[in-house]
Structure formats: structure tokens, C-alpha cells
């Protein structure tokens, strides 16, 4: 138990199978030693796994996923949110993989050696303007190729529009937008335009539905205090699967990375979302795909 969105009690109530655990690093706050900050969180991750061996297990491989489906534990997958922690070093990327990292974003909200974030200007909490000019840098392309070789999933959430188009151009394997919504429903730069959703659907990618109010509500996008409403989540989900197909959408949440008033305030409330999908006419097959089948298929392919 704790004061965060995510805890064991809540995940059990939400019937969780697998949770991605993001080592998030703010480059401005950790500019002196971002890699050390990341390694500290990886150490914390391993201490959690060691402290609760009867309740959780680390997932690094397809075999781990097979074990997870029958062992009754909650799976935890180590990820990184801010590719700048690698300090442009492919050796560091490989070491993070050796430590168990299985997915990584190229950027967060700041430019780094791999690429640029989703909006201009690159500071502040407002929505900003989508960055359609600054794509992946040469080092970012090198990282994409090495991540594909390692089977370390590339995550384009937070990346600029131009950068995502580069990933679509250069990638040979599916990739993820782990916590992003539909820009046609809410015009925030963090959300994905329809042409990207369609292309990602064709490539077998995964988009994780984000629960942050400022990415959900078209009337209040960019406002830090925008309330998060389940009805808005359903509208985004409907648009994403209508655009990219039933196999593209999972649950990204962004729990413990978001603030504001949340109608669904943690994993314990997840049944509220399932009920809302059913009320709005989603089939049981579609609900199961969104809640676990799509993500499970994706990671079985990617690991």
C-alpha cells in the first residue's frame, strides 16, 4: 500500500497481468547524471521484485510471458522513459537491455541526442505546437536499428511528429506509442494524428490509451488541471480502433505520471472502464483485445 496510483493491492483488484514499470528521468532536473538517476530506479525495481517474490515476477522474454499466464503472479516489465539517459552511447543501450529494460522512449519533453519532443516550444506545460520539422537525429536512427536487433521495443510516445514519421520510415519491426491518444479527438501534440494511427495499425504496432485529462478533453487540452473522464477515454478508444484496427489498442494509463482529478483513480477502478466500453456498444471481443489480448500479442512478438 502507498499513496501512489500504483500499488499491489490496487493491481490485484484490477486483475492485472502485466505492468510496464517506467524509469522516468527529467533531463533538466538530472542534467549532471541522468544515467545514474536511471540506474537508481532500476535498482529500486529489482528490490521491489526481490521483496515480493510470491506476488510479482519480472518479465524479460516470451518464456516469461508463458510462465506469467499460469503462475498467478503480476508481471513487471522494466522500461525507460527518456532515451537521453543513454548519453548517445549504444554500449549503454546494450547494458540497459542486459539489466532487463525491454522498452524505451526516444525522448521525454526535451531535445536530446536522439531526437526532439512532440511540441514547440520545448518547455512549459501548455499544449504547444506539434513539431513537424525535427525528426530523428542520425544517432536516433542508429538507436532504432540497435533496439530492433536487441528486441528492445522502440516507444514513440513524446517523440515529435517528424520523429515518429522517421520511425515509420526506418523501422522493420512493430513499435509502441505506450501512452498516447487520438489527435482528431483532442488536438494536443502528444496525441497521434490519423495517418500515423493507420500506418501503425498496418505495421502491427501498439498504442496505449492515456488517462491524462489534458490529452483527453478537447475543450481543455493543455490545461494541467483538466479532469480525466472515462467517457473521453471511450471516445478516444473508439476513434483509434476505427482508424487503426481492433488489434492496435491497449491500456497505457500513465498512472503516477499524471495529475488532476481522475475519475478512474488507480488500477482498482479499472472495471469502471470495462463497464463504460460495454455500455457504449463495444463487443466482448473488442474489450478483451483492448484490456489484454492486443498487448499480450504485441509483447509475445517483440520479446
C-alpha positions in Angstrom: 0.0 0.0 0.0 1.2 3.6 -0.7 -0.1 7.0 -1.7 0.5 6.5 -5.4 -1.8 5.4 -8.2 0.0 2.1 -8.5 0.3 -0.5 -5.7 0.0 -4.2 -5.3 -3.4 -4.1 -3.6 -4.8 -2.0 -6.5 -3.3 -4.1 -9.2 -4.8 -7.2 -7.7 -8.2 -5.6 -7.6 -7.8 -4.5 -11.2 -6.9 -8.1 -12.2 -3.5 -7.0 -13.7 -1.5 -9.5 -15.7 1.4 -7.2 -16.7 2.5 -3.7 -15.8 5.3 -1.7 -17.6 7.4 0.0 -14.9 9.0 3.1 -16.3 12.3 4.5 -15.1 11.4 8.2 -15.9 14.2 10.7 -15.9 13.7 14.5 -16.3 16.8 15.7 -18.1 16.6 19.2 -16.7 16.5 18.0 -13.2 19.1 15.3 -13.7 21.3 17.0 -16.2 24.5 16.2 -14.3 23.9 12.4 -14.1 20.8 11.2 -15.9 22.2 7.7 -16.3 22.8 7.4 -12.6 19.2 8.5 -11.9 18.0 5.8 -14.2 20.2 3.1 -12.6 18.9 4.1 -9.2 15.4 3.4 -10.4 16.5 0.1 -11.9 17.9 -0.8 -8.5 14.6 0.1 -6.9 12.8 -2.1 -9.4 14.9 -5.1 -8.5 14.5 -4.5 -4.8 10.7 -4.5 -5.3 10.8 -7.8 -7.2 13.0 -9.3 -4.5 10.7 -8.1 -1.7 7.5 -9.6 -3.2 8.6 -12.9 -4.9 5.3 -14.6 -4.2 3.2 -11.8 -5.8 5.3 -10.4 -8.7 7.7 -11.6 -11.3 10.0 -9.8 -13.8 9.1 -10.3 -17.5 12.0 -10.2 -20.0 11.2 -12.9 -22.5 8.5 -14.9 -24.3 9.1 -17.7 -21.9 8.5 -15.4 -19.0 5.1 -14.4 -20.6 4.2 -18.1 -20.8 5.1 -18.6 -17.2 3.2 -15.5 -16.2 -0.1 -16.7 -17.8 -0.2 -19.7 -15.4 1.7 -18.7 -12.2 -0.8 -16.4 -10.7 1.6 -13.5 -10.2 1.6 -10.0 -11.6 4.3 -9.4 -14.3 6.5 -6.3 -14.1 8.4 -5.2 -17.3 11.3 -2.7 -16.9 11.1 0.2 -19.3 12.8 3.6 -19.7 11.1 6.9 -20.3 13.8 9.2 -21.8 16.3 7.8 -24.2 18.7 10.6 -23.3 19.8 8.6 -20.3 22.0 6.6 -22.7 24.1 9.7 -23.3 24.1 8.7 -27.1 26.0 5.5 -26.3 25.0 2.3 -27.9 27.0 0.5 -25.3 24.8 2.0 -22.6 21.7 1.0 -24.5 23.0 -2.6 -24.7 23.8 -2.5 -20.9 20.3 -1.3 -20.1 19.0 -4.3 -22.2 21.3 -6.6 -20.2 19.8 -5.1 -17.0 16.3 -6.1 -18.2 15.0 -3.0 -20.0 12.6 -4.1 -22.7 11.1 -0.8 -24.0 12.3 2.8 -24.2 11.1 6.2 -25.4 13.4 8.2 -27.6 12.6 11.4 -25.7 10.5 12.9 -23.0 9.8 16.7 -23.2 13.3 17.9 -24.1 15.5 17.6 -27.1 18.3 15.0 -26.7 20.9 13.4 -28.9 18.3 11.0 -30.4 15.6 13.5 -31.4 13.1 16.1 -30.4 9.9 16.1 -28.3 6.4 16.4 -29.6 5.8 20.1 -29.3 7.3 23.6 -29.8 8.4 25.4 -27.7 10.1 22.6 -25.8 9.4 23.9 -22.3 6.3 24.7 -20.2 3.1 22.7 -19.6 0.9 24.2 -22.3 0.0 22.2 -25.4 2.4 23.9 -27.7 2.6 23.4 -31.4 3.3 20.0 -33.0 6.9 19.6 -34.1 6.7 18.5 -37.7 10.2 19.6 -38.7 12.7 18.0 -36.3 12.9 14.2 -36.8 15.2 11.5 -35.5 18.9 12.5 -35.5 21.4 10.2 -37.0 22.1 8.8 -33.6 18.4 8.2 -33.1 18.3 6.1 -36.3 21.3 4.1 -35.1 19.5 3.5 -31.8 16.3 2.4 -33.6 18.3 -0.2 -35.5 20.1 -1.5 -32.4 16.8 -1.6 -30.4 15.3 -3.7 -33.2 18.3 -6.0 -33.2 18.1 -6.4 -29.4 14.2 -6.8 -29.4 14.1 -3.8 -27.1 10.8 -2.1 -28.1 11.0 1.4 -29.5 8.4 3.7 -27.9 7.4 6.9 -29.8 5.3 8.5 -27.1 6.6 12.0 -26.5 8.6 12.0 -29.8 8.0 14.7 -32.4 5.7 14.1 -35.4 8.7 14.2 -37.7 10.5 11.7 -35.4 7.5 9.3 -35.5 7.4 9.5 -39.3 11.1 8.6 -39.3 10.4 5.6 -37.1 7.6 4.6 -39.5 10.1 5.0 -42.4 13.1 3.2 -41.0 11.6 0.6 -38.7 11.5 -3.1 -39.8 9.6 -4.3 -36.7 6.5 -3.1 -34.9 6.9 -0.4 -32.2 4.8 1.2 -29.5 3.3 4.5 -28.5 2.9 3.4 -24.9 0.7 6.3 -23.6 -0.8 8.4 -26.4 -4.3 9.2 -27.6 -6.0 10.4 -30.8 -5.3 14.0 -32.0 -8.6 14.0 -34.1 -10.5 13.7 -30.8 -8.2 16.1 -28.7 -5.7 18.3 -30.7 -2.9 18.0 -28.2 0.6 17.5 -29.8 1.1 14.4 -27.5 -1.7 12.7 -29.4 -1.3 10.9 -32.7 -2.8 12.1 -36.0 -4.9 9.7 -38.0 -2.4 9.0 -40.7 0.1 7.8 -38.1 -2.5 5.6 -36.4 -3.4 4.0 -39.7 0.3 3.3 -40.6 1.0 1.9 -37.1 -2.0 -0.4 -37.5 -0.6 -1.7 -40.7 2.7 -2.3 -39.1 1.2 -4.3 -36.1 2.1 -1.6 -33.6 0.6 -1.0 -30.2 -0.9 2.3 -28.8 -1.6 2.6 -25.1 -4.6 4.6 -24.1 -3.6 7.6 -21.9 -5.8 8.6 -19.0 -4.5 12.2 -18.6 -7.3 14.7 -18.8 -5.3 17.3 -20.8 -4.8 14.6 -23.6 -8.4 13.6 -23.4 -10.7 16.6 -23.3 -10.7 18.8 -26.5 -12.2 21.7 -24.5 -9.3 21.8 -22.0 -6.2 20.4 -23.7 -3.0 21.9 -22.4 -4.6 22.7 -19.0 -2.8 20.9 -16.2 -6.0 20.6 -14.1 -8.2 19.2 -16.9 -10.3 16.4 -15.2 -9.9 12.9 -16.6 -13.2 11.4 -17.6 -13.9 7.8 -18.6 -16.3 9.0 -21.3 -13.5 10.8 -23.0 -11.3 7.7 -22.9 -14.0 5.7 -24.6 -14.3 8.3 -27.4 -10.5 8.1 -28.0 -10.6 4.3 -27.9 -13.4 4.2 -30.5 -11.6 6.6 -32.8 -8.3 4.7 -32.5 -9.7 1.3 -33.3 -11.9 2.7 -36.1 -8.8 4.3 -37.6 -6.0 1.7 -36.9 -8.0 -1.5 -36.4 -9.1 -3.6 -33.4 -5.6 -5.0 -32.9 -3.8 -1.7 -32.2 -5.1 -0.5 -28.8 -4.1 -1.4 -25.3 -4.1 0.4 -21.9 -1.3 2.9 -21.4 -2.7 4.7 -18.3 0.3 7.0 -17.4 -0.6 6.3 -13.8 1.8 8.1 -11.4 2.9 10.3 -14.3 -0.4 12.3 -14.4 -2.2 14.7 -12.1 -5.6 16.4 -11.9 -8.9 14.9 -10.9 -9.1 11.3 -12.1 -12.5 9.6 -12.4 -10.5 6.4 -12.6 -8.0 6.9 -9.8 -5.9 3.7 -10.0 -5.9 0.1 -11.1 -8.6 -0.7 -8.5 -11.1 1.3 -10.6 -10.4 -0.5 -13.9 -13.7 -2.3 -14.0 -15.3 1.2 -14.5 -13.7 1.5 -17.9 -14.7 -2.0 -18.9 -18.3 -1.3 -18.0 -18.2 2.0 -19.9 -16.9 0.2 -23.0 -19.8 -2.3 -22.7 -22.4 0.4 -22.3 -21.1 2.2 -25.4 -21.5 -0.9 -27.6 -18.0 -2.4 -27.7 -18.2 -6.1 -28.1 -16.7 -8.5 -25.5 -14.0 -9.4 -28.1 -13.1 -5.8 -28.5 -12.9 -5.2 -24.8 -10.7 -8.2 -24.2 -8.4 -7.0 -27.0 -8.1 -3.6 -25.5 -7.6 -4.8 -22.0 -5.0 -7.6 -22.6 -5.1 -9.6 -25.8 -3.5 -6.9 -28.0 -0.7 -6.1 -25.6 0.0 -9.7 -24.9 0.2 -10.5 -28.7 2.5 -7.5 -29.2 4.9 -8.4 -26.4 4.9 -12.1 -27.4 6.1 -10.9 -30.8 8.5 -8.3 -29.6 10.4 -10.0 -26.8 
